[in-house]
């Protein structure tokens, strides 16, 4: 039977019948493997009924010999998935798994046994696993040592570090391993362990940071990612070392692997905080990062989205590190909606007075598309550009006026919403757009748009000839409106009255509306506002107009979208989910320590928000690094014990003279 025919849901009872037949007939490895594949397919389809086959799978595991590793792998996958449901039955497989490790003829079998034992975190399994890991970390082949390093990280428990304390020293020793893949696995494991613990801290000194960064040239892709992540634990003590490592990492921005590109970008952005006048020292930095972004924009949509979210982060915090062509983010006809939405955000952030012509032409084209969501977002972007950049307001409002001339309902509704902000930002400059909206008020039916139009009628009622008639029309259906619209309409009617106190028709409209609110509206917010206006108007205060229609504060367009501390933390999380949500890492991941820039004599608070990329070339001087310490510090209990041992070992990385310091308090 071909594998493609196996990918259908099968009842667990039918699989059990096949297992019974397997026990009665001469045992065939092909038949056994077919049954196991059916079980795994049901498992992948979410059919948890196959948990009833637990004992039968363990029996199959007993029959599997060393010549059928694929069937053994399927059994182990089943066990690691359902061991929590059958913990007692899982113990029956312990002897077979440990035997696989001790009697394995290949490294693949030994690695599979270690991974399975580490995944099934029962106390009995961990007791057997710890001595096996000690043996694997010291005597195993490179692939076994690499697997063992990852297993140490997976079984580490922050609340009980004593259970794996014997393995931590061996894991540190792997940093001296002559095989780069083993070193990268140890770095990755140590990084994962320190993330789980509040008391462990992993740091790299300048000498070894330079060594491992130079080893990137001879690493595989997985090792490159691990080493780049490990460089985030390096705290530069001088500007030259940080600039030198940036220079080494810079070529990896052009890698075909998107993970390598994003991790290299994360390292560069991090180290920029430790280089004085980084754009003078590395003038090619903005162009290199921009070329990397351009390459990522040729990847599948998921990678494009991740790259663009990180571009938004850099544009909010460090725009000087980017030298992007805005045309790169113009929407294509086949772009997915979330890609178009993200591109619009970047276009808005990149727009300025120099490129406003092509930006408005592009946004106007989007505003005439069939997709209503895209139309609304495009119009909102045009209006926000008018509010954001004073010099572009005339052109933006002109484009909005052209769009209004088409009298398309959803276009008119969206322009009505954004016109409120434009009129507030530029009082008296664009009043002509009010009449264009009033002429098309019959097309406005959406709730937010109606509320905006009602606000305009109340705020500028004295300059609109038929404002009283329009407000009266809305007031006829007052009780049918939602509470938000009722509040807007009540306020607009009272505003119009205090601005035109001698208008008898408007005076009668105010009385009827307030009486209707007080007597027939159940919403306490609307009733409360009605009573408030009734008492204010009854008191006939001399400054009534200042109370009901005060001077509105100017819109503040210069406020940062993210607080500075959040932006700094996100700089350390480039390429992660936190950079997609633009939220602090503790809000995205549970049990993760907040990330902060470490203090250092080389730390500089340079402003990359207002700086501009330099085109002049400057030489980069490279000083020899000062030997330091690669340490893992741990605090346990209340005792204080400081020990330091110095070891020397030859390796292809040249990681000699490592000093490991373990402090316990």
C-alpha positions, 0 to 999 in steps of 0.5 A: 500500500502506498503511503499516500493511501494511508492518510485517511482516518481509520477507526482505532477498533479496526487498527486493533483488529489488524494488530490481532491478525498480526499476532496470529499470522507469521510476523511481517515487518512490512505489515507491522510498519503499515499498521504503525503508519496508520496509527501515526496518521490518526495521531497526526489527524487528532484522533486520540482514540488510538491511545487505547492501542498503547499496550499493543504498540509496546508489544510491537516495540518488543518485536522490532529488531535492529534492522527496522529503525523506521518502525522503531521511530514510529513507536517512539513517536507514539510513546512521546505523544501519549506517555502522559495518558498512560504513565504506568504502561510507559514504564514497560518500554523503558528497558527497551529504550535504554537497551537501544542506546547501550547496544546501538550499532549506529549513531542514529539509534543512540540519538533516537533513544536519547531524544525519546528518554528526554521527551518522556519526563517521568522520574524513572526515565530521567534517572536512567537518562542522566548517566546516559547523557554523562556518557554521551557528552564525554564519549559519544560521537559528534552527532551523539554529543550534539543530541545530548546537549539538546537533551540536557536543555530539554530536561532542565528544570528551573525549580530543581537545578540540582537534578541536572547540575552534574550535566552543566559542567559537561555541557560547558566543556562542550564549548571546547569541542573541536566540532563546530556543530557540537559547540553550536549545540552547546551554545543553543542549549545553554541559551535555552537553559538560561531563559528558563532560569532566573538565577543562571546567566550565560555570558561570552567574553570578547575573545570568544565572541570573536572566535565563534563569529569568525567560525560562522564561515565554516558552519552549517546553517543550523550552527550559524543560527545557534552562534548568532543567537549566542552572540546576543549574550556578548556584552561589548566592553569597547566600541572597536570589538562591537564594530568588528563583530558587526563587520563579520556578521554583515555578509550573513544578511545576504544569506539564502536562509531567512532565519540566518538573515533575521538573526544576523539583523538582530545581532547587528541592531543589538551591537549598534548600541555599543558602537559610537557613531555607528553610521560613521564607522560602518557607512554601508550598514543602511544599504546592507540591511536594505538589500537584505530586506529586499531579498526577504521580500522575494520569499513566500508570504509568511517570510515577507510578513515577518520581515515587514513587521521587523521593518516596521519595528526599525522604522519606529525606533531606528529609521537611520539604519534603513535606506529603503526604496518605497516602491519595494512595498507597493502592493501587487494584485496577488498579494494576500490581505495581511501582506497588503495591510502591512505594506500600507503601514510601511508606506505610511511610515516611509512617506515624506515630502520628497516621495509624496507624489508617487505615494498618493498616486499609489494610494489613490489607485488602491482606493479605487479597487474592488476590495472594500477593506483595501479601499478603506485602509488606503483612504485612512492612510491618505488622511493620516498622511495629511495629519502627519506631514503638514507640507503634504496636507494640500495634496492629500486633501485634493486626492480625497476631494477627487475620490469624493467626486465619484460618490462611492458609498464606502469611499464617502464613509471612510473620508467622513471619518478621516475628515474629522481629524483633518479639520481638527488639525488644520482649523479653517484651512479645508472647510471646503471639504465639509460641503462635499461631504454634506452633499453626499450625506445620504450615502453615509450609513455606517455607524462610525461614519454617521457619528463623524458626520454628526460631529461635523454638523455640530462643530461647523453647523453655522457654516452649513446652510441646511445643518438644522434640517440634517440634524432634525432628520437624524433626531427623528430616529434618535431612539433607534440609534446606538448609544454612541451615535445618540451621544454624538447627536445630542452633543451636536444639537446642543453645540449648534444651539449655543452657536445659533441661539436665536434660531427658533427651529434649533431651539425647539429641536434642543428642547424636544431632544433633551426631553426625549433623552430624559424621559425615554432613554434607558442608557445611563450615560446618555441620560446623564449627558441629557441632564447635564445639558439641561442644567447648563442651558437652564442656568444661562451662564455667560460662558455656556458656549465655552463649556459646551463647545470648548476649543479642542486641543491640537492633535498630537502627531509626534507621539511615539507608537511604542514606549522607549523601553518597549522599543529597546526590548523589541530590538533584542527580539527581532525575528520572534513573535514579539516583533510581529505583535510589537508587544513586550516579550513577557506579554507574548511568551510565558515564563520568559525573562524580560530582555534589556540591554546590558550596561557596559562602558561601550554603551552609547545612547545614540539617536538613530531616529533622527540620524541620517545614513552617511555616504562617506567612507571610513576605515574600521580599525580592529584592535586585538581583543582582550581575553576575558571570561565565558562564564555560567553563574548560578545561585542555589540555596543560601550557601556561598561558594566560589570556585574557579578552574582553568582548563586548556584544550586545543580545538579548531575554534581556538577556544583555549584558556576558558575560565568557568566560574560557578558561584552558589549562594 
